[in-house]
Amino acid sequence: MPTIRQTRTYSDWFDGLTDRQARARIDVRVRRLSLGNPGDVRHLTGGVSELRIDHGPGYRVYYTQRGQEIVILLCGGDKRRQARDIALALEMVKEVWSDGS
């Protein structure tokens, strides 16, 4: 079973969500991810994957995985910010793995 580790960028974004139903749905998806059942996922370039949550504006949670043990949550956004969030996730994945983790 993978271990979930959240970046501050992701946790700050999640903590700022005011839509309680969105928070609950995202939390369920992250728990499913930790059980090895990510659901609706799109694999992007650079080792980044996108969890797609069909709620509200179309929330996205970006993560990277190294082996089967560690999953790092990168950043979350919605469909309107998708291109910007993907670019940020691609930069963050380089930093996350270069710090020796």
DRENSE-612494 format. One record per atom (N, C-alpha, C): x, y, z; atom name. Coordinates in steps of 0.001 Angstrom, whole numbers. Layout:
DRENSE-612494
<node c1="X" c2="Y" c3="Z" atome="CA"/>
...
***
This chain:
DRENSE-612494
<node c1="833" c2="-1178" c3="0" atome="N"/>
<node c1="0" c2="0" c3="0" atome="CA"/>
<node c1="886" c2="1252" c3="0" atome="C"/>
<node c1="644" c2="2186" c3="-911" atome="N"/>
<node c1="1466" c2="3405" c3="-958" atome="CA"/>
<node c1="1311" c2="4271" c3="291" atome="C"/>
<node c1="2366" c2="5006" c3="588" atome="N"/>
<node c1="2336" c2="5997" c3="1653" atome="CA"/>
<node c1="2060" c2="7348" c3="1011" atome="C"/>
<node c1="1149" c2="8123" c3="1590" atome="N"/>
<node c1="801" c2="9441" c3="1059" atome="CA"/>
<node c1="1552" c2="10513" c3="1837" atome="C"/>
<node c1="2235" c2="11381" c3="1104" atome="N"/>
<node c1="2899" c2="12539" c3="1703" atome="CA"/>
<node c1="2430" c2="13765" c3="934" atome="C"/>
<node c1="2022" c2="14803" c3="1647" atome="N"/>
<node c1="1502" c2="16011" c3="1006" atome="CA"/>
<node c1="2516" c2="17143" c3="1086" atome="C"/>
<node c1="2639" c2="17890" c3="-6" atome="N"/>
<node c1="3469" c2="19090" c3="31" atome="CA"/>
<node c1="2677" c2="20201" c3="713" atome="C"/>
<node c1="3372" c2="21213" c3="1159" atome="N"/>
<node c1="2700" c2="22363" c3="1769" atome="CA"/>
<node c1="1792" c2="23047" c3="741" atome="C"/>
<node c1="2219" c2="23106" c3="-516" atome="N"/>
<node c1="1406" c2="23720" c3="-1570" atome="CA"/>
<node c1="42" c2="23049" c3="-1639" atome="C"/>
<node c1="44" c2="21713" c3="-1634" atome="N"/>
<node c1="-1218" c2="20983" c3="-1695" atome="CA"/>
<node c1="-2041" c2="21191" c3="-425" atome="C"/>
<node c1="-1431" c2="21033" c3="737" atome="N"/>
<node c1="-2206" c2="21140" c3="1978" atome="CA"/>
<node c1="-2765" c2="22546" c3="2164" atome="C"/>
<node c1="-2011" c2="23584" c3="1774" atome="N"/>
<node c1="-2542" c2="24952" c3="1843" atome="CA"/>
<node c1="-3735" c2="25121" c3="914" atome="C"/>
<node c1="-3625" c2="24578" c3="-298" atome="N"/>
<node c1="-4732" c2="24653" c3="-1254" atome="CA"/>
<node c1="-5964" c2="23933" c3="-692" atome="C"/>
<node c1="-5752" c2="22708" c3="-198" atome="N"/>
<node c1="-6871" c2="21916" c3="315" atome="CA"/>
<node c1="-7509" c2="22590" c3="1527" atome="C"/>
<node c1="-6688" c2="23101" c3="2435" atome="N"/>
<node c1="-7212" c2="23775" c3="3627" atome="CA"/>
<node c1="-8014" c2="25022" c3="3270" atome="C"/>
<node c1="-7726" c2="25631" c3="2131" atome="N"/>
<node c1="-8440" c2="26830" c3="1700" atome="CA"/>
<node c1="-9753" c2="26562" c3="988" atome="C"/>
<node c1="-10040" c2="25297" c3="683" atome="N"/>
<node c1="-11303" c2="24968" c3="11" atome="CA"/>
<node c1="-12471" c2="25184" c3="970" atome="C"/>
<node c1="-13465" c2="25927" c3="529" atome="N"/>
<node c1="-14625" c2="26176" c3="1384" atome="CA"/>
<node c1="-15796" c2="25262" c3="1057" atome="C"/>
<node c1="-15781" c2="24619" c3="-98" atome="N"/>
<node c1="-16845" c2="23703" c3="-508" atome="CA"/>
<node c1="-16655" c2="22380" c3="243" atome="C"/>
<node c1="-17500" c2="22145" c3="1247" atome="N"/>
<node c1="-17340" c2="20940" c3="2084" atome="CA"/>
<node c1="-17523" c2="19659" c3="1291" atome="C"/>
<node c1="-18440" c2="19666" c3="331" atome="N"/>
<node c1="-18647" c2="18464" c3="-473" atome="CA"/>
<node c1="-17412" c2="18182" c3="-1341" atome="C"/>
<node c1="-16813" c2="19218" c3="-1881" atome="N"/>
<node c1="-15587" c2="19043" c3="-2671" atome="CA"/>
<node c1="-14474" c2="18482" c3="-1794" atome="C"/>
<node c1="-14325" c2="19034" c3="-596" atome="N"/>
<node c1="-13302" c2="18537" c3="334" atome="CA"/>
<node c1="-13515" c2="17052" c3="616" atome="C"/>
<node c1="-14759" c2="16666" c3="852" atome="N"/>
<node c1="-15066" c2="15264" c3="1150" atome="CA"/>
<node c1="-14742" c2="14367" c3="-42" atome="C"/>
<node c1="-15119" c2="14790" c3="-1240" atome="N"/>
<node c1="-14861" c2="13974" c3="-2432" atome="CA"/>
<node c1="-13363" c2="13833" c3="-2701" atome="C"/>
<node c1="-12638" c2="14928" c3="-2532" atome="N"/>
<node c1="-11192" c2="14882" c3="-2743" atome="CA"/>
<node c1="-10542" c2="13984" c3="-1695" atome="C"/>
<node c1="-10984" c2="14095" c3="-456" atome="N"/>
<node c1="-10445" c2="13261" c3="618" atome="CA"/>
<node c1="-10676" c2="11778" c3="326" atome="C"/>
<node c1="-11858" c2="11432" c3="-167" atome="N"/>
<node c1="-12157" c2="10039" c3="-515" atome="CA"/>
<node c1="-11215" c2="9558" c3="-1614" atome="C"/>
<node c1="-10995" c2="10398" c3="-2621" atome="N"/>
<node c1="-10115" c2="10007" c3="-3725" atome="CA"/>
<node c1="-8679" c2="9799" c3="-3251" atome="C"/>
<node c1="-8211" c2="10653" c3="-2350" atome="N"/>
<node c1="-6853" c2="10495" c3="-1821" atome="CA"/>
<node c1="-6761" c2="9209" c3="-1007" atome="C"/>
<node c1="-7800" c2="8903" c3="-235" atome="N"/>
<node c1="-7799" c2="7639" c3="523" atome="CA"/>
<node c1="-7791" c2="6448" c3="-420" atome="C"/>
<node c1="-8587" c2="6508" c3="-1495" atome="N"/>
<node c1="-8593" c2="5427" c3="-2484" atome="CA"/>
<node c1="-7219" c2="5274" c3="-3124" atome="C"/>
<node c1="-6570" c2="6396" c3="-3401" atome="N"/>
<node c1="-5224" c2="6366" c3="-3966" atome="CA"/>
<node c1="-4272" c2="5634" c3="-3021" atome="C"/>
<node c1="-4408" c2="5890" c3="-1725" atome="N"/>
<node c1="-3540" c2="5237" c3="-740" atome="CA"/>
<node c1="-3791" c2="3734" c3="-659" atome="C"/>
<node c1="-4948" c2="3300" c3="-1127" atome="N"/>
<node c1="-5281" c2="1870" c3="-1142" atome="CA"/>
<node c1="-4951" c2="1222" c3="-2484" atome="C"/>
<node c1="-4364" c2="2002" c3="-3398" atome="N"/>
<node c1="-3990" c2="1465" c3="-4697" atome="CA"/>
<node c1="-5088" c2="1508" c3="-5730" atome="C"/>
<node c1="-6170" c2="2241" c3="-5466" atome="N"/>
<node c1="-7296" c2="2344" c3="-6388" atome="CA"/>
<node c1="-7543" c2="3817" c3="-6729" atome="C"/>
<node c1="-6754" c2="4382" c3="-7640" atome="N"/>
<node c1="-6848" c2="5815" c3="-7892" atome="CA"/>
<node c1="-8102" c2="6267" c3="-8635" atome="C"/>
<node c1="-8775" c2="5376" c3="-9340" atome="N"/>
<node c1="-9975" c2="5788" c3="-10073" atome="CA"/>
<node c1="-9621" c2="6542" c3="-11346" atome="C"/>
<node c1="-10329" c2="7636" c3="-11621" atome="N"/>
<node c1="-10167" c2="8411" c3="-12849" atome="CA"/>
<node c1="-8862" c2="9203" c3="-12801" atome="C"/>
<node c1="-7853" c2="8686" c3="-13497" atome="N"/>
<node c1="-6513" c2="9282" c3="-13484" atome="CA"/>
<node c1="-6036" c2="9453" c3="-14915" atome="C"/>
<node c1="-5341" c2="10547" c3="-15156" atome="N"/>
<node c1="-4668" c2="10752" c3="-16434" atome="CA"/>
<node c1="-3177" c2="10863" c3="-16128" atome="C"/>
<node c1="-2385" c2="10032" c3="-16804" atome="N"/>
<node c1="-932" c2="10070" c3="-16622" atome="CA"/>
<node c1="-372" c2="11129" c3="-17562" atome="C"/>
<node c1="332" c2="12096" c3="-16980" atome="N"/>
<node c1="907" c2="13194" c3="-17738" atome="CA"/>
<node c1="2379" c2="12912" c3="-17992" atome="C"/>
<node c1="3099" c2="13877" c3="-18430" atome="N"/>
<node c1="4527" c2="13747" c3="-18676" atome="CA"/>
<node c1="5324" c2="13993" c3="-17396" atome="C"/>
<node c1="6576" c2="13625" c3="-17394" atome="N"/>
<node c1="7470" c2="13954" c3="-16289" atome="CA"/>
<node c1="7173" c2="13261" c3="-14982" atome="C"/>
<node c1="6462" c2="12136" c3="-15016" atome="N"/>
<node c1="6166" c2="11400" c3="-13798" atome="CA"/>
<node c1="5015" c2="11960" c3="-12980" atome="C"/>
<node c1="4232" c2="12848" c3="-13562" atome="N"/>
<node c1="3091" c2="13451" c3="-12869" atome="CA"/>
<node c1="1807" c2="12809" c3="-13376" atome="C"/>
<node c1="903" c2="12536" c3="-12447" atome="N"/>
<node c1="-423" c2="12026" c3="-12788" atome="CA"/>
<node c1="-1470" c2="12965" c3="-12209" atome="C"/>
<node c1="-2655" c2="12930" c3="-12799" atome="N"/>
<node c1="-3732" c2="13843" c3="-12439" atome="CA"/>
<node c1="-4963" c2="13046" c3="-12010" atome="C"/>
<node c1="-5361" c2="13206" c3="-10748" atome="N"/>
<node c1="-6633" c2="12652" c3="-10282" atome="CA"/>
<node c1="-7719" c2="13620" c3="-10722" atome="C"/>
<node c1="-8726" c2="13123" c3="-11406" atome="N"/>
<node c1="-9804" c2="13994" c3="-11866" atome="CA"/>
<node c1="-11030" c2="13758" c3="-10994" atome="C"/>
<node c1="-11515" c2="14828" c3="-10384" atome="N"/>
<node c1="-12679" c2="14759" c3="-9504" atome="CA"/>
<node c1="-13830" c2="15469" c3="-10198" atome="C"/>
<node c1="-14865" c2="14710" c3="-10510" atome="N"/>
<node c1="-16017" c2="15244" c3="-11235" atome="CA"/>
<node c1="-16978" c2="15903" c3="-10254" atome="C"/>
<node c1="-16636" c2="17115" c3="-9858" atome="N"/>
<node c1="-17466" c2="17880" c3="-8927" atome="CA"/>
<node c1="-17151" c2="19353" c3="-9124" atome="C"/>
<node c1="-18159" c2="20174" c3="-9028" atome="N"/>
<node c1="-17967" c2="21619" c3="-9131" atome="CA"/>
<node c1="-17264" c2="21993" c3="-10420" atome="C"/>
<node c1="-16199" c2="22790" c3="-10326" atome="N"/>
<node c1="-15497" c2="23254" c3="-11521" atome="CA"/>
<node c1="-14581" c2="22203" c3="-12155" atome="C"/>
<node c1="-14571" c2="20988" c3="-11611" atome="N"/>
<node c1="-13703" c2="19937" c3="-12144" atome="CA"/>
<node c1="-12346" c2="19954" c3="-11467" atome="C"/>
<node c1="-12324" c2="19628" c3="-10187" atome="N"/>
<node c1="-11089" c2="19678" c3="-9406" atome="CA"/>
<node c1="-10074" c2="18668" c3="-9909" atome="C"/>
<node c1="-8802" c2="19022" c3="-9776" atome="N"/>
<node c1="-7681" c2="18170" c3="-10159" atome="CA"/>
<node c1="-6692" c2="18116" c3="-9003" atome="C"/>
<node c1="-6156" c2="16941" c3="-8763" atome="N"/>
<node c1="-5098" c2="16764" c3="-7772" atome="CA"/>
<node c1="-3950" c2="16077" c3="-8498" atome="C"/>
<node c1="-2786" c2="16681" c3="-8442" atome="N"/>
<node c1="-1621" c2="16176" c3="-9158" atome="CA"/>
<node c1="-682" c2="15473" c3="-8188" atome="C"/>
<node c1="-125" c2="14350" c3="-8639" atome="N"/>
<node c1="772" c2="13591" c3="-7773" atome="CA"/>
<node c1="1839" c2="12906" c3="-8605" atome="C"/>
<node c1="2876" c2="12468" c3="-7924" atome="N"/>
<node c1="3919" c2="11661" c3="-8541" atome="CA"/>
<node c1="4144" c2="10450" c3="-7650" atome="C"/>
<node c1="4624" c2="9391" c3="-8242" atome="N"/>
<node c1="4842" c2="8169" c3="-7476" atome="CA"/>
<node c1="6217" c2="7627" c3="-7794" atome="C"/>
<node c1="6914" c2="7211" c3="-6758" atome="N"/>
<node c1="8214" c2="6563" c3="-6935" atome="CA"/>
<node c1="8097" c2="5190" c3="-6302" atome="C"/>
<node c1="8171" c2="4169" c3="-7123" atome="N"/>
<node c1="7971" c2="2812" c3="-6632" atome="CA"/>
<node c1="6528" c2="2625" c3="-6189" atome="C"/>
<node c1="6310" c2="1648" c3="-5363" atome="N"/>
<node c1="4961" c2="1384" c3="-4862" atome="CA"/>
<node c1="4740" c2="1964" c3="-3476" atome="C"/>
<node c1="5770" c2="2521" c3="-2877" atome="N"/>
<node c1="5659" c2="2937" c3="-1484" atome="CA"/>
<node c1="5335" c2="4401" c3="-1253" atome="C"/>
<node c1="5730" c2="5295" c3="-2126" atome="N"/>
<node c1="5564" c2="6718" c3="-1838" atome="CA"/>
<node c1="4770" c2="7392" c3="-2948" atome="C"/>
<node c1="3745" c2="8083" c3="-2564" atome="N"/>
<node c1="2983" c2="8923" c3="-3478" atome="CA"/>
<node c1="3041" c2="10331" c3="-2913" atome="C"/>
<node c1="3465" c2="11287" c3="-3704" atome="N"/>
<node c1="3565" c2="12670" c3="-3260" atome="CA"/>
<node c1="2447" c2="13468" c3="-3917" atome="C"/>
<node c1="1592" c2="14096" c3="-3132" atome="N"/>
<node c1="576" c2="14986" c3="-3687" atome="CA"/>
<node c1="1215" c2="16325" c3="-3983" atome="C"/>
<node c1="999" c2="16829" c3="-5176" atome="N"/>
<node c1="1665" c2="18053" c3="-5568" atome="CA"/>
<node c1="784" c2="19275" c3="-5396" atome="C"/>
<node c1="-145" c2="19483" c3="-6275" atome="N"/>
<node c1="-962" c2="20684" c3="-6163" atome="CA"/>
<node c1="-2343" c2="20379" c3="-6696" atome="C"/>
<node c1="-3317" c2="21124" c3="-6250" atome="N"/>
<node c1="-4678" c2="20903" c3="-6702" atome="CA"/>
<node c1="-5241" c2="22170" c3="-7270" atome="C"/>
<node c1="-6149" c2="22023" c3="-8189" atome="N"/>
<node c1="-6801" c2="23178" c3="-8787" atome="CA"/>
<node c1="-8086" c2="22740" c3="-9433" atome="C"/>
<node c1="-8566" c2="23528" c3="-10355" atome="N"/>
<node c1="-9766" c2="23140" c3="-11069" atome="CA"/>
<node c1="-9498" c2="23225" c3="-12566" atome="C"/>
<node c1="-10493" c2="22882" c3="-13358" atome="N"/>
<node c1="-10347" c2="22797" c3="-14806" atome="CA"/>
<node c1="-9857" c2="24115" c3="-15413" atome="C"/>
<node c1="-10296" c2="25238" c3="-14873" atome="N"/>
<node c1="-9921" c2="26548" c3="-15426" atome="CA"/>
<node c1="-8427" c2="26824" c3="-15300" atome="C"/>
<node c1="-7795" c2="26282" c3="-14270" atome="N"/>
<node c1="-6366" c2="26525" c3="-14009" atome="CA"/>
<node c1="-5493" c2="25345" c3="-14421" atome="C"/>
<node c1="-6050" c2="24423" c3="-15161" atome="N"/>
<node c1="-5382" c2="23154" c3="-15426" atome="CA"/>
<node c1="-3987" c2="23308" c3="-16033" atome="C"/>
<node c1="-3829" c2="24095" c3="-17085" atome="N"/>
<node c1="-2521" c2="24224" c3="-17742" atome="CA"/>
<node c1="-1487" c2="24805" c3="-16778" atome="C"/>
<node c1="-1877" c2="25803" c3="-16011" atome="N"/>
<node c1="-975" c2="26431" c3="-15041" atome="CA"/>
<node c1="-602" c2="25442" c3="-13931" atome="C"/>
<node c1="-1597" c2="24681" c3="-13446" atome="N"/>
<node c1="-1341" c2="23711" c3="-12382" atome="CA"/>
<node c1="-428" c2="22580" c3="-12851" atome="C"/>
<node c1="-611" c2="22131" c3="-14088" atome="N"/>
<node c1="253" c2="21070" c3="-14620" atome="CA"/>
<node c1="1694" c2="21565" c3="-14707" atome="C"/>
<node c1="1883" c2="22794" c3="-15186" atome="N"/>
<node c1="3235" c2="23363" c3="-15266" atome="CA"/>
<node c1="3870" c2="23442" c3="-13876" atome="C"/>
<node c1="3095" c2="23861" c3="-12881" atome="N"/>
<node c1="3600" c2="23928" c3="-11506" atome="CA"/>
<node c1="3944" c2="22532" c3="-10991" atome="C"/>
<node c1="3079" c2="21562" c3="-11257" atome="N"/>
<node c1="3328" c2="20187" c3="-10809" atome="CA"/>
<node c1="4618" c2="19647" c3="-11418" atome="C"/>
<node c1="4861" c2="19933" c3="-12690" atome="N"/>
<node c1="6080" c2="19459" c3="-13349" atome="CA"/>
<node c1="7332" c2="20077" c3="-12732" atome="C"/>
<node c1="7257" c2="21330" c3="-12331" atome="N"/>
<node c1="8385" c2="21961" c3="-11640" atome="CA"/>
<node c1="8561" c2="21375" c3="-10237" atome="C"/>
<node c1="7445" c2="21174" c3="-9542" atome="N"/>
<node c1="7497" c2="20662" c3="-8175" atome="CA"/>
<node c1="8064" c2="19253" c3="-8111" atome="C"/>
<node c1="7748" c2="18416" c3="-9101" atome="N"/>
<node c1="8223" c2="17030" c3="-9057" atome="CA"/>
<node c1="9751" c2="16994" c3="-9114" atome="C"/>
<node c1="10357" c2="17900" c3="-9859" atome="N"/>
<node c1="11824" c2="17971" c3="-9907" atome="CA"/>
<node c1="12388" c2="18314" c3="-8529" atome="C"/>
<node c1="11774" c2="19274" c3="-7859" atome="N"/>
<node c1="12231" c2="19688" c3="-6528" atome="CA"/>
<node c1="12041" c2="18584" c3="-5497" atome="C"/>
<node c1="10885" c2="17924" c3="-5557" atome="N"/>
<node c1="10561" c2="16877" c3="-4578" atome="CA"/>
<node c1="11581" c2="15751" c3="-4634" atome="C"/>
<node c1="11910" c2="15286" c3="-5829" atome="N"/>
<node c1="12826" c2="14150" c3="-5930" atome="CA"/>
<node c1="14287" c2="14572" c3="-5841" atome="C"/>
<node c1="14611" c2="15837" c3="-6080" atome="N"/>
<node c1="16013" c2="16262" c3="-5988" atome="CA"/>
<node c1="16453" c2="16531" c3="-4551" atome="C"/>
<node c1="15480" c2="16610" c3="-3618" atome="N"/>
<node c1="15854" c2="16886" c3="-2222" atome="CA"/>
<node c1="16302" c2="15638" c3="-1473" atome="C"/>
<node c1="16465" c2="14522" c3="-2195" atome="N"/>
<node c1="16970" c2="13309" c3="-1562" atome="CA"/>
<node c1="15900" c2="12405" c3="-1007" atome="C"/>
<node c1="14638" c2="12760" c3="-1189" atome="N"/>
<node c1="13543" c2="11925" c3="-678" atome="CA"/>
<node c1="13375" c2="10700" c3="-1528" atome="C"/>
***
